[in-house]
Amino acid sequence: MSAYLNDFFFGIYPYLAIVIMVLGSILRYDQDPYSWKAGSSQLLRSKGMRAGSNLFHVGIILLFFGHFVGLLTPESVYHLVMTAAVKQKMAMIAGGIFGTLCFIGMTILLVRRLTDPRIRATSKPADIMILLVLYVQLILGLATIPASAQHADGSSMIALANWAQHIVTFRGGAADFVLHEPLVFKLHIVLGLTIFVLFPFTRLVHILSAPIKYIFRSGYQIVRRRA
């Protein structure tokens, strides 16, 4: 990858992706609020839905928070309890476990959506597209594990963390940290940023409306009165 493309994808593209995600989500909610939903297909066929959905959601949530903590924790903080090499090994093990759970769940959901005639007929092109994009992204993520194993000293972990921390703190030179990193890491990052771009135009927006308050409700919800 040339220095120009590297600067664009890892220095400029992250901010473009975040702006598109934020503004696009606001506009969609304002202009077309009735499309703001996950569009569950469980009523069409329940078989495989519970296992696939649970494995997918548990895996992807744990992967998200693992990435969040792993990339944004400063070296000075985690060096108090572990080295970069140990942190990288923990990330590889956790990523492998959570990624496998997510992969199994996503495979079930993808096969179900593509092979069931009723679900396929009611699926929008964006539904299938985003599922395939997430599937490829997950495969790329799992492919980074062998690449990480070749840098057992934790150098790749440090480089990627420095890139992410420079991006979120609006510091210059972020792209330089990933210039010489393996291609699989770069593809994983770029596709991840592209998911942010696609976010407002797909069913992923339901993430922002997760019914967290429902878990902590004070009492039962009355749906209808008894006769």
N, C-alpha and C positions, 0 to 999 in steps of 0.2 A: 504494500500500500504506500502510495507516494505521501510525502510530507503534507501536501496540500489537502488530500483526501483525509488524512489522519487528523489534521487541524479542524476540518469541517465536521467530520462525524463525531469527534470526541471533544471538540471545543465549542462548536456552534450548534450542532444538531440537538444536543441535550436541552438547550434552552428553547429551541423551536418546538421540540416535542412537548415540553411542559406547557408552553403558551397555548399551543393548539389544543391540548387536552383540557386545560382550564377554561379557555374561552369557548371551545366547542361544547363542553358539557353545560356551561351556563346557557348558551344559546339554545341547545336542544331542550333543556328543561323549561326554558321560557317559551319557546316556539312550538314544541311538540311534546308536552308532558305525558300524554297518554302512551307514548312509545317508550317511556322510561320504565322498563320492566325486563325481567329475565326471560319471560316467555317459556315457562316450563312445559315440557311435553309428557309429564308423568301421567296425565289423564289418558293419553293416547296409548301408552304402554308402560306399565310399572316395572316389568321384568328388567332387571339390570340397572334400573335407575338409582335405587337406594345405594347399592354397593358402589357403583361407579361414581355417583355424585359425592358420597361420603369420602371415598378414597381420594378423589380429585381435590375436593375442598380442603380436607385436612392436610394433604401433601402440599398444596400450593400456598396455603396460609403459613405453614411452617417454613416453607422455602422463602416466602416474602420476608418474614421477620428475621430469618437467618441471614439473608442478604443485607437487610437493613442494618442489623447490629454488626455484622461482620465487616461491612464496607465503611460504616460511619463511626466506628469506635476508634478514637485516636490511638496511635502506637503507645503514647505515654501512659494510657490507661490500662490496656491489656498487658503491657510489659510488666506491670506490677504483679501479675499472677502467672504469666506464661510467655513463652517466646513466640515469634512469628511462625516458626516451623511447627510448633505444637498447635497454634491456632489454625494453621492451614490444614493439618491432619484432622483436627476436629471438624473443620468445614467440609472436608472431603467425605468423612464418615457420615456426618449428619445430612449433607447434601445427597449422598448416595441412598440413604434410607428414605428420606422424605421424597426425593426425586423418583424412586422406585414406586412408592405408594401412589404418587401423582400420575406416574406413567401408566400404571395398571388401571387406575380409575379413568384416566383420559382415554385409554384404548377402548375400554368398555363403552364409554359415552360416544366415542367417535364411530365405532362399529355399529352401535345401536342407531345413531342418527343417519348413517349412510346406507344401512341395509334394511331398515324397517320402512316399508313403503308408505305407511301413514305418516310417520315422523318426517321422512324425507320430503313428502309432498307438502307438508306445512312448514318446512324449514326455509327461512330466508337465505339468500346467497351469503349475506353477512354472517349468519349463524355458523354456516359450514366453514367459511373463510377464517373467522377468528379462532375456531376450534383447531383448524389445521395449523394456523400460525402459532398458537400456543403449544401445539404438539411438536412442531419443529423446534421451537424455542426450548422446550423441555429436553429434547434429544441433544441439542447443542449444549445445554447445561450439564447433562450427564457426560457428554464428551469432554468437558473441561476437566473432569476428574483425572483421567490418565495424563492430561497435559500438566495438571498441577503436581502430579506425582513425580514428574521429571524435574521439578523445581522444589525439592524437598526442603530447601533452606527458607522457604516462605517468601522469596523475593517477588513472585507473582502476586501473592496476597498483598504485600506492601504496596506494590505498584498500582494495583487496581483500587485499593483503599485510598491511596493518595489522589488518584484521579477523581474518585467519587467525592472525596472531601473538598477538593479544590472546586469542583462543580457546584456543590451546594453552598459553598461560602463565597462564590463569585470571585475566585482568585484566578489569575492568569496562569498559563502554562500547564493546564490540566492535561491537554492532549499529549504532551511530551512523556508523561508517565507510562502510556500504553503503546508508544511508538514501536517498541521492539518486542512487545508481547506476542505470543502465538496467535495465529489467525483465528482459532476457534474462540478465544476470549473476545476478540474484536467483533466477530459475527454475533456472538451471544449478546454483547452490549448493544450493538446496532439494532438487532431485531427486538431487543427489549425496549429500546427507545421508540421503535416503530409501533410497538404495541400501545405506547402512550399516545401516539398520533392517531391510531385507529380507535382508541378508547371511546370518544364521544359518539362515534358512528356505529357502534355495535351494542350488543346486550351487556357488555362489560360495565355499563353505567350503573347497573343494579348494585355494584359494589358500594357505591356511595350512599345507597339507601338500605343498607343491611339493617334488619330490624333488631338492633341491639337493645333498645329500650324494652322490647317485648320480653326479653329474658328476665329483666329486673322489675316487671310489672308488679303492682301491689296486690292485685286480685284477679279473678277470672273476668274475661271479657263476655259481656252479655250479647249474644248474637240475636236472639229473639225471645220474646216472652212465652212462657208456657200457657197453654189454653186454660 
